[in-house]
């Protein structure tokens, strides 16, 4: 298992290099979401296809998640952003990278773009939003509820019945994370960038939503706030669009990268020729 | 590909050998929860029976590659599957994949 230590905290990282062994067409850094998420959500969905298309793909488990270290405290958004900055400085010291963020991972990506614009070539934000007072209030509600519910056997049994054993297992892990750390209290207490700081995020942004998700309502607001942001929608999907509709998200990602001038290779290059005809 | 020549010198491993090795890897992956190695059969499902989380499968993928090289690409193997299929995946299907990929003719193709 590949581990990078940042300020004494071990981070589980996974790197997939271009499948054809040639120099990468682009560097993509994939950032997962909170609680039940880990780099596995990318590793088993879009990551191999991106490497096959010639990208250098870098994934990591965020603090407290997956196989990375789990300190008791230190879970404000700014810590997650600092982790990403440090991992990039270590692994890709030169130049900007393309960020793909799922849910809270997108919030971290927006945070990095706000603080270190030189490091971010573009952001693909899946079911995500930048930090704001409304975001902090919403997360506070979700985390408080999760903290009490996810340790109850009755809740976990309900999740198992409704969503299957694997989701129930992830929920139980999330309950453990909340029980042994200050995450639920730290996230809502994060430093929030003002709207004017967000409006200064100049890199291109594609915001992807499931049409059935609550977040759809914010799409127009975000498109208007950020200078170079537009939205794409995956029909019939909710918040878990990345793992529920991986092919649709991958196609959007390929199109997005081409739009950023990335020359994809392998099967993804053939798609381009087809669509050009 | 480097390493191919030396692995081709000897007989590629059969199902029993691969199953035994994967069982050892699973025991290492599930270290903190403990695993009764006799529980692992070709029919064991990774999530329902062995209680692996998706992140455990990532760790397993890395171990598979460490042991047998780049021909064993677990992520790519799973990327072609639906989520339900991944969740229902059995040890046996992985064993069959590994055995097939380690056959000399598979090595020549890759």
Interface residues (C-beta under 8 A of the other chain):
Chain A: X1 X2 X14 X16 X38 X39 X40 X41 X43 X44 X45 X47 X48 X49 X52 X61 X66 X67 X164 X165 X166 X169 X170 X173 X243 X244 X246
Chain B: X47 X48 X51 X53 X54 X55 X57 X58 X59 X61 X62 X73 X75 X76 X78 X79 X83 X86 X87
